[in-house]
Amino acid sequence: MHAVAALTAAGAALVLGAATAMAQGPQGQAPQGQTVYVRAGRLIDPASGRVSENVGLLIRDGRIVSVGVATPPPGAKVVDLSRETVLPGLIDVHVHLTFNAEDAGPKALTISIPRQAIDGVHNARKTLMAGFTTVRNVGASHFTDVALRDAITAGEVDGPRMQVSGPPIGATGGHADENLLPEEFNYESDGVANGPWEARAKVRRNFKYGADLIKFMATGGVLSHGDSVGGQQLSQEEMDAIVTEAHLWGRKVAVHAHGTDGIKAAIRAGADSIEHCSFIDDEGIALAKARGTYLDFDIYNDDYIMAEGPKVGIEPASLAKEHLVGQTQRDNFTKAVRAGAKMAFATDAGVYPHGDNARQFHYMVKYGMTPMQAIRAATTSGADLMGLQGRVGCVSVGCYADLVAVPTDPLKQVEVLEHVDFVMKGGVVYKGAAGETP
Ligand SMILES: [Zn+2]
């Protein structure tokens, strides 16, 4: 069954996921056929920008079937959030659930692939409990992300809905490769490809083993050994080949790119999103706007890397690169917001500890978004980028019943999202059932 799932449209796995979780969810509060009635004190609908008071939501088989129902129907399980502000479950389109922030630098070499998979189980739960009910995992070793996604879909592991990329594709010695070991170890990462046809072969291989989307490395990175953070690492031909191949399969492409030229080459290749965007220039922003490319700025983790990096073993060279990126990336975020580019909430969790994802909201507002814009980035826009619009990141009829709640108004103080006290995914309550009546 898994083989079939892997070979057919990956989106279908996500669609099936909710129903399976309903039936087999470990907490089992919402068996198939049960109606759940959520009484929301305030409901934020990011799609319309509307905020409504005292709204009743009816949920059946993990989906919202009615909005604005005054009283619970007989027999419905009632979830009382009448003192809370309710909004759609949050979406982070850039995480690495199988990586831990404290396993930085050479220590990463000591973490086996099976251990990474187990770390993923732990981190998936943390992420869900932090209110992130959907994530896009853009980079993992040896398809640990596929295994994790499938275990969550099967209801065996608590975690967010996942789209996964498998191993990122990149050049020999580039950001996707492992550059810490000397030549006699003769090791290269599983995503390494050189030349358009090798790159296409890696795209096909990733889909063969269950990836939903493709991630490739257009430029150097902060945490990779021996490369320059802004330097372009794949040619235009290689990027064109990867994007063309992935799109033939009907799948999307996320591109790691800090450097100005690499960003523009990736946008020209037709990438669906640029991750990091650190040194994007005005032409790059205009190009992204014209092509509808998402710009995903991870503007929280600089704080963590600079404060904790030396303690967790991040190399001095990487800290120096982060120093180049940090403030520039935040300033360019402001420019992209002002230009009206498409932007989704993307944090690079795994570079900093999982579960702290919502700390980025503060920075998105500080650097130019309104709280509603930041919430939209983490709901409506994330769903659009993932091709899941109308299914996640929304609170209308037909959407999955993925909901979070907070005690105060996130439109007044967005930081309250760092402490969600209620999480529902697919109609199943995972956190904070207080006030619930059987
Ligand atoms: Zn990343």
Residues whose N, C-alpha, C, O or C-beta is under 5 A from the ligand:
A	BS01	ZN	V138 D348
